[in-house]
Amino acid sequence: MTKRLWIAMVILAASARLLPHPWNFTPMIALGLFAGVQASKAWTSVAAVLASLVLGDAILGFDASFWYVYAAALIPVLLGRAIRERAGMGSIALAALGSSLSFFVITNFMVWLVDGIYPRTLAGLAACFVAAIPFYGNQALGDAFFTVGLFGGYAMLKRLLQPAQRPA
């Protein structure tokens, strides 16, 4: 992929966070997974995700949770790197689901552990996760929508731009 395409993806992902949208319906998980699979170098995929988050947060404002949100957003990059040699629909779908679930678990565990909103008890942890369930519905839908959009759109773009093969 070209630098221009990566820059465009970063800007579009950051912009999607800034435009009105349902809570947690963002392209960040899909971008990380796509970048992990498609980037030739691991640092490119990490840079794409972090740049997109920083760009959005530069306008939205940073909060104390940014460090664990950013860390959780890098899990899809790792999963994308792990499946790059066999990135078919099934492995992409499983990696997207794993990415989505890991983001949910990591960020909500850290809300419970760090933010002090919930008591640091098993009941507090359960309350934190139960309160987050409605947000996960939007996240899962967004993750699925943007994963299909990125991977499907890229496959279509490659097919359209590929020179037509002539019979010999």
Summary of the structure (lengths in Angstrom):
residues: 168
radius of gyration: 17.3
end to end distance: 29.3
largest distance: 71.4
contacts: 504
relative contact order: 0.15
helix: 79%
strand: 0%
